[in-house]
Amino acid sequence: MSKTLHFWKMNGAGNDFVMLDNRDLSISLSGAEIEGLCDRHRGIGADGLLLVEPATSGGDFKMRYYNADGGEAEMCGNGARCFGRFVNLLHQNALQSFRFETLAGMISAEFEGDQVRINMSTPHGLSLNQTLDVAGEKLTVHSVNTGVPHAVVFVDDLDGVDVRKLGAGLRYHAAFAPRGTNANFAKVLDTGGIAIRTYERGVEDETLACGTGMVACGLIHHELSGAAAPIPVKVKGGDTLKVGFVEASAHAYENVTLFGPADFVFEGTVSL
């Protein structure tokens, strides 16, 4: 028997998502069904799918996030901003802020018009200046977990990077086994900010933006250059977001935030 879902489509800086209201826990989707909904030819098309569910650990809501391959992931920064604005829509835009649970920890969202600021989970696992052989090239790789794992490589020619080849090489590299990593390529701009391109684990391709990747690149840019927060980060989709943080001690960060757009595209129903 087919089932019908009411969905919303959103994007955060070009990173796009299928949004579902599951506060009554009536929606149960298999990995194959999620992959089908995210399919850009046979489904709605998205980088991932998010569900709003009741809180279980002290938050106001719970965010469930699935990559386009149907696998559940700990966190998604652009998805979290869209989640925040979506929850506000479900409450007639009456919320000024709230907290929600993710597999990466508790996140908070607050609103400034159609822009959303999320307070991220505490970064961990920072590693700098690791030399790795990736797809036949020697790369200087930095890494940090900003809710999900990220590898970061700074380059001089961002447009010339083969993101799919090198990104896949990093994503599946033995240094990040067994779960793999997201891969980011960053360039320092004359303004002092950075521009980035990201290969996302679970999407298995370059995306127009990645929120946790922006935060990872911003923190590592600070580590390498001393750049002050908030750090402007320009993404492939053309938007520039801001990464905020407080360096509590050497290589340790708190109050990490990501501020930027979260836009509604359309809503509708779909049959499975």
ABEGO torsion letter per residue (X at the ends): XBBBBBBBBBBBGGBBBBBBBAAAGABBBBAAAAAAAABAAABAEBABBBBBBBBAAGBABBBBBBBAAGBBBABBAAAAAAAAAAAAAAAGGABABBBBBBAAEBBBBBBBEABBBBBBBBBBGBBBGBBBBBGGBBBBBBBBBAGBBBBBBBBABAAABBAAAAAAAAAABAAAOAAEBBBBBBBBBAAGBBBBBBBBBGAGBBBABBAAAAAAAAAAAAAAAGBBOBBBBBBAAGBBBBBBBBBABBGBBBGBBBBEBBBBABBBBBBX
